[in-house]
Amino acid sequence: MKCKMKKVLKEWQWALLALFTICICSCKDDDDNANVVAFDPSKPVLISDFTPKKGGTGQRLVIYGENFGVDKSLVNVMIGGKKATIINVNNNSIYCLVPSQAYDGDIKVIVGEEENQVTGISESIFEYEKKMVVGTLCGYRNEYDNQGWKDGSFDICCGFRNDGCLKFDPLYPDHLYVVYDGADIQLLDLKNRMLSTPLNRSSFGDRRLRSLDFTNDGQYMVVAVDFDGWGTGISPSVYFVKRNEDGSFTNNSSIQLIASYKQCNGAALHPINNNELYFNSYERGQVFRMDVSKYFETINNGGNWNPDRDGGNYDELFTIQDTGWEFQINIHPSGNYAYIVVINQHYILRTDYNWEKKRFAPAYVVAGQARSAAWEDAAGVSARLNRPYQGVFVKNQEYVDEGREDVYDFYFCDNKNHCIRKLSPEGIVSTYAGRGNTTSVVDNNVWGTEDGDLREVARFRDPSGIAYDERDNVFYILDVVGRKIRTISMEGETGTSVDLESGNFN
């Protein structure tokens, strides 16, 4: 609590300092002309001090000195060899933002044009601190958005234009799969920096692909499809894809339909009792449970599996609300509970697991409110979401150190709010990344494509899929309208691009 209070006080201090600096600049017109001092190229540019003495990318910084002038277009600030973003300038102070990767920390102020440029160098060094930042792994969008879909190296690949979900391969942790609603299943090979399309949508009858999971042993991929063309109880819902002998999943893999109902939005296996498959239906908001051990017993004994409702191989547990609720199931790593993210109704439910009965209980609301789309950081039903999509549980080391029972936060893509949100075990929703405070000022949009500081600079455009690599502490995000795979990682450790001043699709 003390650390949080210090952070709040620090933010208020900087807000006041920024306001003070802006006020000084805005009041120049009302002051005597003698107070407006232009840059004099015959005099040295001096740096006398700066504050604060340390910080990371996006940090607000004020540099004090002499002969800076008042024309911002004539001033360049370099920190650690990187160009800073300048907010305001007067003759004795510069208000700017620390650029990314300014590791060396040396500060230079360059004023003037070409032959009249004068450089001032600070005797003190800014202590640059690395921090979590948003970057771009691969993908691009050209001026006409006609770049299409292209497999290949991360330097040239493109696509990423449909809503989708991300999932790491449990046996090959450098393999990250992307399943698209309305497109194919792609593979991001993070080690070799290559994008490929190993499974086509046609292998699943050209149906909408909605989610992806794996069995605990990693031998089967679980794919949920959204289809109602064959009627209730018999329309394909969940497929198992058996891994090939070489470890791959391809169109030549054995693909078996294991559950049929209609309009399935998602399917997930219980992480502890891995024989329990949970899937849903858009029809009436139903949640179903299947014991997949029966499937393997039937197949291994040479029998024929009946995936349809009349086969009696799965049960309806409960409904979450009403007809037409689009949702996905995210089961906590402990298996104790699951979050049900209701995409088209803008809220999140929780369902608790009954270990004795081996099934989930009816769900209750923990964040947001049905039919109330907005952006509001708050606790429980006071929070507001706008088309939340995929989420992932991430261990919080602070919770571990404090000895808490639940040590996981839930990070999720808030699609139409263009950001990444965090839901704590206590039900508190906060904005983790996106909606850049400084970049939004430029065009009055909360969406964009900038990389950099999580909240000051970074912006997303309709993110839908998210995955987390615990080994390297890296998030991977499907940024749909940006046509990219974005990252959130410790600065300088993943080789992703970070550019505080980029604002266009590229």
Residue pairs with C-beta under 8 A, 6 or more apart in sequence:
14 60
17 60
17 62
18 60
18 87
18 95
21 62
21 87
21 88
21 93
21 95
22 87
22 88
22 95
24 90
24 93
25 88
25 89
25 90
28 35
28 36
28 70
28 90
36 70
36 91
37 69
37 70
37 91
38 69
38 70
38 71
38 91
39 67
39 68
39 69
39 70
39 71
39 74
39 91
39 111
39 112
39 118
40 67
40 69
41 112
41 116
41 117
41 118
43 66
43 67
43 118
44 66
44 67
44 118
44 120
45 65
45 66
45 67
45 68
45 109
45 110
45 111
45 118
45 119
45 120
46 65
46 66
46 67
46 120
47 63
47 64
47 65
47 107
47 109
47 120
47 121
47 122
47 123
48 64
48 65
48 66
49 63
49 64
49 65
49 124
50 61
50 62
50 63
50 64
50 107
50 122
50 124
50 126
51 61
51 62
51 64
52 59
52 61
53 124
53 126
53 127
54 126
54 127
54 128
54 129
55 61
55 98
55 126
55 127
55 128
55 129
56 98
56 128
56 129
56 130
56 131
56 453
56 491
57 98
57 99
57 100
57 101
57 102
57 131
57 133
57 452
57 453
57 457
57 491
57 498
57 500
58 97
58 98
58 100
58 438
58 452
58 453
58 456
58 457
58 500
59 97
59 98
60 95
60 96
60 97
61 79
61 84
61 95
61 96
61 97
61 98
61 126
62 93
62 94
62 95
62 96
63 77
63 93
63 94
63 96
63 107
63 109
63 122
64 92
64 93
65 92
65 93
65 94
65 109
65 120
66 91
66 92
67 91
67 111
67 118
67 120
68 75
68 89
68 90
68 91
68 92
68 93
68 94
68 109
68 111
69 75
69 89
69 91
69 111
70 89
70 90
70 91
71 89
72 86
72 88
72 89
74 111
74 112
74 113
75 86
75 89
75 94
75 109
75 110
75 111
76 83
76 86
76 109
76 110
76 111
77 83
77 84
77 86
77 94
77 96
77 107
77 108
77 109
77 110
78 84
78 106
78 107
78 108
78 110
79 98
79 99
79 102
79 105
79 106
79 107
79 108
79 126
79 128
80 99
80 101
80 102
80 103
80 104
80 105
80 106
80 126
80 128
81 102
81 104
81 106
82 99
82 100
82 101
82 102
83 99
83 501
84 96
84 97
84 98
84 99
84 102
85 96
85 97
85 99
85 438
85 500
85 501
86 94
86 95
86 96
87 95
87 96
87 97
88 94
88 95
89 95
94 109
97 438
97 456
97 457
97 500
98 126
98 128
99 500
100 133
100 451
100 452
100 453
100 491
100 498
100 499
100 500
101 491
101 492
101 498
102 126
102 128
103 128
103 492
104 125
104 128
105 125
105 126
105 127
105 128
106 121
106 122
106 125
106 126
107 121
107 122
107 124
107 125
107 126
108 119
108 120
108 121
108 122
109 119
109 120
110 117
110 118
110 119
110 120
111 117
111 118
111 119
111 120
112 118
130 490
130 491
130 492
130 493
131 453
131 454
131 490
131 491
132 454
132 488
132 489
132 490
132 491
133 451
133 452
133 453
133 454
133 458
133 488
133 489
133 490
133 491
133 498
134 433
134 434
134 450
134 451
134 452
134 453
134 454
134 457
134 458
134 460
134 486
134 487
134 488
134 498
135 451
135 486
135 487
135 488
135 489
135 494
135 496
135 497
135 498
136 451
136 484
136 485
136 486
136 487
136 496
136 497
137 154
137 188
137 476
137 484
137 485
137 486
137 487
137 494
137 496
138 154
138 155
138 157
138 188
138 193
138 195
138 484
138 485
139 157
139 158
139 159
139 160
139 479
139 482
139 483
139 484
139 485
140 147
140 158
140 483
140 484
140 505
140 506
141 147
141 158
141 449
141 481
141 482
141 483
141 484
141 505
141 506
142 505
143 505
145 483
145 505
147 158
147 483
148 158
148 159
149 158
149 159
149 161
149 183
150 156
150 157
150 158
150 159
151 157
151 186
151 194
151 195
151 196
151 197
152 194
152 195
153 193
153 194
153 195
154 193
154 194
154 195
155 193
157 194
157 195
158 483
159 183
159 186
159 195
159 483
160 178
160 478
160 479
160 480
160 482
160 483
160 484
160 485
161 183
161 480
161 481
161 483
162 180
162 181
162 182
162 183
162 480
163 180
163 181
163 182
163 389
163 415
163 462
163 464
163 465
163 478
163 480
164 178
164 179
164 180
164 181
164 183
164 464
164 465
164 478
164 480
165 178
165 179
165 210
165 211
165 212
165 328
165 389
165 390
165 464
165 465
165 478
166 176
166 177
166 178
166 390
166 465
166 466
166 467
166 476
166 477
166 478
167 176
167 177
167 179
167 212
167 213
167 214
167 467
168 175
168 176
168 177
168 467
168 469
169 175
169 176
169 177
169 214
169 218
170 214
170 216
170 218
171 218
171 243
171 247
172 247
173 469
173 471
174 189
174 190
174 191
175 187
175 188
175 189
175 190
176 187
176 188
176 190
176 467
176 476
177 185
177 186
177 187
177 188
177 212
177 221
178 185
178 186
178 187
178 188
178 465
178 478
178 485
179 185
179 209
179 210
179 211
179 212
179 223
180 186
180 201
180 209
181 208
181 209
181 210
181 226
182 201
182 208
182 209
183 201
183 209
184 197
184 199
184 200
184 201
184 209
185 197
185 198
185 199
185 200
185 201
185 209
185 212
185 223
185 249
186 195
186 196
186 197
186 198
187 195
187 196
187 197
187 198
188 194
188 195
188 476
188 485
189 195
189 196
198 248
198 249
198 250
198 251
199 241
199 249
199 250
199 251
199 253
200 251
201 207
201 209
202 251
203 251
203 255
204 223
204 225
204 236
204 239
204 255
205 225
205 227
205 236
207 225
207 226
207 227
207 236
208 225
208 226
208 227
209 223
209 224
209 225
209 226
210 224
210 225
210 226
210 264
210 265
210 266
210 328
211 223
211 224
211 265
211 266
211 267
211 268
211 328
212 221
212 222
212 223
212 224
213 221
213 222
213 267
213 268
213 269
214 220
214 221
214 222
214 269
215 222
215 269
215 274
215 292
216 269
216 271
216 274
218 243
219 242
219 243
220 240
220 241
220 242
220 243
221 240
221 241
221 243
221 249
222 238
222 239
222 240
222 241
222 267
222 268
222 269
222 277
223 238
223 239
223 241
223 267
224 237
224 238
224 264
224 265
224 266
224 267
224 279
225 236
225 237
225 238
225 239
225 264
226 263
226 264
226 265
226 282
227 235
227 236
227 237
227 262
227 263
227 264
228 235
228 262
228 263
228 283
229 235
230 236
230 260
230 262
231 262
232 261
232 262
232 283
232 309
233 260
233 261
233 262
233 308
233 309
233 310
234 260
234 262
234 308
234 309
235 260
235 261
235 262
235 263
236 257
236 260
236 307
237 259
237 260
237 261
237 262
237 264
237 267
237 279
237 281
237 307
238 257
238 258
238 259
238 264
238 267
238 277
238 279
238 307
239 255
239 256
239 257
239 258
240 255
240 256
240 258
240 295
241 249
241 253
241 254
241 255
241 256
242 253
242 254
242 255
242 256
243 249
243 253
244 250
244 252
244 253
256 299
256 305
257 307
258 277
258 290
258 292
258 295
258 305
258 307
259 267
259 277
259 279
259 288
259 290
259 307
259 313
259 314
260 307
260 308
260 309
261 279
261 281
261 283
261 286
261 288
261 309
262 281
262 282
262 283
263 281
263 282
263 283
264 279
264 280
264 281
264 282
265 280
265 281
265 282
265 326
265 327
265 328
265 343
266 279
266 280
266 327
266 328
266 329
267 277
267 278
267 279
267 280
267 329
268 277
268 278
268 279
268 328
268 329
268 330
268 331
268 338
269 276
269 277
269 278
269 292
269 331
270 276
270 277
270 278
270 331
270 335
270 353
271 331
271 332
271 333
271 334
271 335
272 334
272 335
273 335
273 358
275 291
275 292
275 293
276 289
276 290
276 291
276 292
276 358
276 359
277 289
277 290
277 291
277 292
277 314
278 287
278 288
278 289
278 290
278 317
278 329
278 331
278 338
278 360
279 287
279 288
279 290
279 314
279 329
280 286
280 287
280 288
280 327
280 328
280 329
281 288
282 324
282 325
282 326
283 323
284 319
284 322
284 323
285 319
285 320
285 321
285 322
285 323
285 324
285 325
285 327
286 316
286 317
286 318
286 319
287 316
287 317
287 318
287 319
287 320
287 329
287 340
287 351
287 360
287 363
288 314
288 315
288 316
288 317
289 314
289 315
289 317
289 359
289 360
290 313
290 314
290 315
291 313
294 313
295 305
295 313
298 304
298 305
299 305
305 311
305 313
306 312
306 313
307 313
317 359
317 360
317 362
318 351
318 360
318 361
318 362
318 363
320 327
320 340
320 342
320 349
320 363
321 342
321 345
321 370
324 344
325 342
325 344
325 345
326 342
326 343
326 344
326 345
327 340
327 341
327 342
327 343
327 349
328 340
328 341
328 343
328 389
328 390
329 338
329 339
329 340
330 338
330 339
330 340
330 341
330 390
330 391
330 392
330 393
330 410
331 337
331 338
332 338
332 339
332 393
332 406
332 408
333 393
333 408
334 406
335 353
336 352
336 353
336 406
337 350
337 351
337 352
337 353
337 360
338 350
338 351
338 353
338 360
339 348
339 349
339 350
339 366
339 391
339 410
339 423
340 348
340 349
340 350
340 351
340 363
341 348
341 388
341 389
341 390
341 391
341 412
342 348
342 349
342 370
342 388
343 387
343 388
343 389
343 415
344 387
345 370
345 371
346 368
346 369
346 370
346 371
346 372
346 373
346 384
346 385
346 386
346 387
346 388
347 365
347 367
347 368
347 369
347 370
347 372
347 385
347 388
348 365
348 366
348 367
348 368
348 385
348 388
348 412
348 423
349 363
349 364
349 365
349 366
350 363
350 364
350 365
350 366
351 360
351 361
351 362
351 363
351 364
352 360
352 361
353 359
353 360
353 361
354 360
354 361
365 380
365 381
366 380
366 423
366 427
367 380
367 381
367 383
367 385
367 423
367 427
367 429
368 381
368 383
368 384
368 385
368 388
368 429
369 381
369 384
372 384
373 384
373 385
373 386
373 387
373 416
374 384
374 385
374 386
375 384
375 385
375 386
375 414
375 417
375 419
375 431
375 435
375 446
376 382
376 383
376 384
376 429
377 383
377 429
377 430
377 431
378 384
378 428
378 429
379 426
379 427
379 428
379 429
380 427
380 428
383 428
383 429
385 414
385 417
385 421
385 429
386 414
386 415
386 416
386 417
387 414
387 415
387 416
387 417
388 412
388 413
388 414
388 415
388 421
389 412
389 413
389 414
389 415
389 463
389 464
389 465
390 412
390 413
390 464
390 465
390 466
391 410
391 411
391 412
391 413
391 423
391 466
392 410
392 411
392 412
392 466
392 467
392 468
392 475
393 408
393 409
393 410
394 408
394 409
394 410
394 411
394 468
394 470
395 407
395 408
395 470
396 407
396 408
396 409
399 406
399 407
399 408
399 425
400 407
404 425
406 425
408 425
409 422
409 423
409 424
409 425
410 422
410 423
410 424
411 420
411 421
411 422
411 423
411 432
411 466
411 468
411 475
412 420
412 421
412 422
412 423
412 466
413 420
413 421
413 463
413 464
413 465
413 466
413 477
413 478
414 420
414 421
414 431
414 463
415 462
415 463
415 464
415 480
416 462
417 434
417 435
417 446
418 434
418 435
418 446
418 447
418 448
418 459
418 460
418 461
418 462
418 463
419 431
419 432
419 433
419 434
419 435
419 446
419 460
419 463
420 431
420 432
420 433
420 434
420 460
420 463
420 466
420 475
420 477
420 488
421 429
421 430
421 431
421 432
422 429
422 430
422 431
422 432
423 429
424 430
431 455
432 454
433 454
433 455
433 458
433 460
433 488
434 446
434 454
434 455
434 458
434 459
434 460
434 463
435 446
435 455
435 459
436 448
436 450
436 452
436 453
436 455
436 456
436 457
436 458
436 459
437 455
437 456
438 456
438 457
439 448
439 450
439 456
439 457
439 458
439 459
439 503
440 446
440 448
440 459
442 503
443 503
445 459
446 459
447 459
447 460
447 461
447 462
447 481
448 459
448 460
448 461
448 503
449 459
449 460
449 461
449 479
449 482
449 484
449 502
449 503
449 504
449 505
449 506
450 457
450 458
450 459
450 499
450 500
450 502
450 503
451 457
451 458
451 486
451 496
451 497
451 498
451 499
451 500
451 502
452 458
452 498
452 499
452 500
453 500
454 488
457 500
460 477
460 479
460 482
460 486
461 479
461 480
461 481
461 482
462 479
462 480
462 481
462 482
463 477
463 478
463 479
463 480
463 486
464 478
464 480
465 477
465 478
466 475
466 476
466 477
466 478
467 475
467 476
468 474
468 475
468 476
469 475
469 476
472 489
472 493
472 494
473 489
473 490
474 487
474 488
474 489
474 494
475 487
475 488
475 489
476 485
476 486
476 487
477 485
477 486
477 487
477 488
478 485
479 485
479 486
482 505
483 505
487 494
487 496
489 496
491 498
